Amino acid sequence: MRIGAGWDFHRLVPGRPLLLGGVELPCDRGEDGFSDGDVLVHAVIDALLGPAGLGDIGSNFPPGREDLRGISSMVLLERTMDMLRGEGLSVGNVDCIVALEEARILPHVPAIRASLARALGVAPARVSVKGKTREGLGDVGEGHDPDGARGRVGEAAHEGARPLDRHEEAALCAV
């Protein structure tokens, strides 16, 4: 069994959609990024790549590569899953925390869980997404950026291995 953590953040800017887990949330600003900027998916990708020994999102999908400009982070997640399957790995579960002041994610959590579960090849029950605010404190609290998706990923070490039933959740770990 391998467990990984990932974390990401992007500044919120006008004129971009706010995407979390491949789902667009209603907001007048969205993540600024070379790709579509989906912080939740980026954190999930890092959490998957690390324990597989496959680097991180920046080494596999570097900003500046023109073929990746504006790309859907869900496409990057699909490519990451192909890499994991190539190593004989599968996902057991994902636990995510998103800190965001501007938009409330609670009404969108079922759609975000379903979107991530589809891409990860797991049941939605294996994906947890929680939203937090910073109660007006710091850049997140002032509405400037979503503080990366935080959570934890449990992943089975071998194809066909039984997925994790539970894992300990830490306050500051990333998908």
C-alpha positions as CSV (number, residue, x, y, z in Angstrom):
1,M,0.0,0.0,0.0
2,R,1.2,3.5,-0.8
3,I,-0.2,6.8,0.4
4,G,0.5,10.1,-1.1
5,A,-0.1,13.8,-0.5
6,G,-0.4,16.7,-2.9
7,W,-1.1,20.4,-2.6
8,D,-1.7,23.2,-5.1
9,F,-3.0,26.7,-5.2
10,H,-3.7,29.4,-7.8
11,R,-4.7,33.0,-7.7
12,L,-8.3,33.8,-8.6
13,V,-8.6,36.2,-11.5
14,P,-11.6,37.6,-13.5
15,G,-12.4,36.1,-16.9
16,R,-11.6,32.5,-16.0
17,P,-13.9,29.7,-14.9
18,L,-13.6,28.3,-11.3
19,L,-13.0,24.6,-11.7
20,L,-12.8,22.1,-8.9
21,G,-12.5,18.4,-9.7
22,G,-13.5,19.0,-13.3
23,V,-16.8,20.8,-12.3
24,E,-17.3,24.5,-13.0
25,L,-18.6,26.4,-10.0
26,P,-20.5,29.7,-10.3
27,C,-18.1,32.5,-9.5
28,D,-17.0,35.8,-11.2
29,R,-13.4,34.7,-11.0
30,G,-11.5,31.5,-11.6
31,E,-8.0,30.0,-11.2
32,D,-5.1,31.6,-13.1
33,G,-2.9,28.8,-14.5
34,F,-1.1,27.6,-17.6
35,S,-3.7,24.7,-17.9
36,D,-7.3,25.3,-16.8
37,G,-5.9,25.8,-13.3
38,D,-8.1,23.2,-11.5
39,V,-6.3,23.2,-8.1
40,L,-8.2,20.1,-6.8
41,V,-7.2,18.0,-9.8
42,H,-3.6,19.3,-9.6
43,A,-3.3,18.3,-6.0
44,V,-4.8,14.8,-6.8
45,I,-2.3,14.4,-9.5
46,D,0.6,15.2,-7.2
47,A,-0.7,12.9,-4.6
48,L,-0.9,10.0,-7.1
49,L,2.5,10.6,-8.8
50,G,4.5,10.9,-5.6
51,P,4.0,7.5,-4.0
52,A,4.3,5.9,-7.5
53,G,7.8,7.4,-7.8
54,L,6.7,9.2,-10.9
55,G,7.7,12.8,-9.9
56,D,5.1,15.5,-9.7
57,I,2.7,17.4,-11.9
58,G,5.4,20.0,-12.9
59,S,7.9,17.4,-14.1
60,N,5.3,15.4,-16.1
61,F,3.2,18.3,-17.4
62,P,5.5,21.3,-17.3
63,P,4.1,24.8,-17.7
64,G,5.4,26.4,-20.8
65,R,4.8,23.4,-23.0
66,E,2.5,24.8,-25.7
67,D,0.7,21.6,-26.2
68,L,-0.5,21.9,-22.5
69,R,-1.6,25.5,-22.6
70,G,-5.2,25.7,-21.5
71,I,-5.5,21.9,-21.3
72,S,-8.2,20.4,-19.1
73,S,-6.8,19.2,-15.9
74,M,-9.1,16.2,-16.2
75,V,-7.1,15.2,-19.3
76,L,-3.9,15.5,-17.2
77,L,-5.5,13.3,-14.6
78,E,-6.5,10.7,-17.2
79,R,-2.8,10.7,-18.4
80,T,-1.7,10.3,-14.8
81,M,-4.0,7.3,-14.4
82,D,-2.5,5.8,-17.6
83,M,1.0,6.2,-16.1
84,L,-0.1,4.5,-12.8
85,R,-1.8,1.6,-14.6
86,G,1.5,1.2,-16.5
87,E,3.2,0.7,-13.2
88,G,0.5,-1.8,-12.1
89,L,-1.0,0.7,-9.6
90,S,-4.6,1.6,-8.9
91,V,-6.3,4.1,-6.6
92,G,-7.9,2.9,-3.4
93,N,-9.4,6.2,-2.1
94,V,-9.0,9.9,-2.2
95,D,-9.7,12.4,0.6
96,C,-9.6,16.1,-0.3
97,I,-10.0,19.4,1.4
98,V,-10.4,22.6,-0.6
99,A,-10.0,26.0,1.2
100,L,-11.9,28.7,-0.7
101,E,-13.6,31.8,0.4
102,E,-15.4,33.1,-2.6
103,A,-17.6,30.1,-3.7
104,R,-19.2,27.6,-1.5
105,I,-18.5,24.1,-2.7
106,L,-21.1,22.1,-0.6
107,P,-23.8,22.2,-3.3
108,H,-21.3,20.9,-5.9
109,V,-19.6,18.2,-3.8
110,P,-21.7,15.3,-5.3
111,A,-20.8,16.3,-8.9
112,I,-17.1,16.9,-7.9
113,R,-16.9,13.4,-6.3
114,A,-18.6,11.8,-9.3
115,S,-16.2,13.6,-11.7
116,L,-13.1,12.6,-9.8
117,A,-14.3,9.0,-9.3
118,R,-14.9,8.6,-13.0
119,A,-11.4,9.7,-13.8
120,L,-9.8,7.7,-11.1
121,G,-11.8,4.5,-11.9
122,V,-13.3,4.2,-8.4
123,A,-16.7,4.4,-6.9
124,P,-17.8,7.9,-5.7
125,A,-17.9,6.4,-2.2
126,R,-14.1,6.2,-2.4
127,V,-13.8,10.0,-3.0
128,S,-14.2,12.5,-0.2
129,V,-14.3,16.3,-0.9
130,K,-14.6,18.8,1.9
131,G,-14.7,22.6,1.7
132,K,-13.2,25.0,4.2
133,T,-12.9,28.7,4.5
134,R,-10.2,30.8,6.2
135,E,-12.8,33.0,7.9
136,G,-11.5,36.1,6.2
137,L,-7.8,35.5,7.1
138,G,-4.9,35.7,4.7
139,D,-5.0,35.6,0.9
140,V,-7.6,32.8,0.9
141,G,-9.8,34.6,3.4
142,E,-9.6,37.8,1.4
143,G,-10.8,35.9,-1.7
144,H,-7.6,36.1,-3.7
145,D,-6.9,32.4,-4.2
146,P,-8.2,28.9,-3.4
147,D,-5.7,27.3,-1.1
148,G,-4.9,24.2,-3.0
149,A,-6.8,21.1,-2.6
150,R,-5.6,19.3,0.4
151,G,-6.2,15.7,1.2
152,R,-4.8,12.3,1.0
153,V,-4.7,9.5,-1.5
154,G,-4.6,5.8,-0.6
155,E,-3.5,3.6,-3.5
156,A,-3.2,-0.1,-3.8
157,A,0.4,-1.2,-4.5
158,H,-0.5,-3.8,-7.0
159,E,-3.1,-4.2,-9.7
160,G,-5.9,-6.3,-8.3
161,A,-4.9,-5.5,-4.7
162,R,-7.8,-4.7,-2.4
163,P,-8.4,-0.9,-2.1
164,L,-8.0,0.8,1.2
165,D,-11.1,0.8,3.4
166,R,-10.0,3.7,5.5
167,H,-7.0,5.8,6.2
168,E,-6.1,8.4,8.8
169,E,-6.8,11.9,7.8
170,A,-4.4,14.7,8.7
171,A,-5.4,18.3,8.8
172,L,-2.9,19.5,6.3
173,C,-2.3,16.8,3.7
174,A,-3.1,17.1,0.1
175,V,-4.8,14.8,-2.4
